[in-house]
Amino acid sequence: MKIGGIAFLAGLAVAVIGAFIEVSWFPLLLVVIGLVVGLLNVSGSETKGFLIACIAFLMASTAIYPLEDALNSFAGVGNIIGNIMHNIGYMVGAATLIVAIKALFDMGKD
């Protein structure tokens, strides 16, 4: 497994743990992990699909916030899901930034 893949899985674990416990430096850690994922895990042929998936995820994570109240009626699940998606958003946002910059440089080479 590549370092970027391990970083991605570690980021998911940190995002889930961060939904249950409040640690002030978890968002910074997730951003750093996202930067590593963006630099090491996404190759040229995966760029387009990765960017589309990231945009879809970030839009979905924003859209779920109004549903949190409805989902909270099921043992507080709404807050947990919202926190997990918000935490993953830190990582995905940083990875998206790096991959988008790499894509711009690649397009500028032509």
C-alpha positions, 0 to 999 in steps of 0.5 A: 500500500502506498503512503498516500493510501495509508494517509487516507485511511489514517485520515478517515480514522482521525475523522471518525475519532474526532466525531466522538472526542474534541481535540483542538488539533485534529482539524490541523492534522486532517489538513496535513493528511489531506495535503499528503494524500493530494501530493502522493495518492492522486496520479494524473489519470485519477485527477478528473475523477478525484476532483469530481468526487471531492466536489460531490462530497463537499456539496453533500457534506454541506447539504446534510447539515439541515438533516442533522435535527431530523437524524438526531431523533435516532439516538443523536446519529445526526450530530455524529454523522455531521461531525464525521463528514465535517472532519472528512471535509478538512482532509478532502478540502486540502487534498482537493486544493493540492490536486487542483493546483497540480492539474492547473500546472499540468494544463499550463505545460501544454 
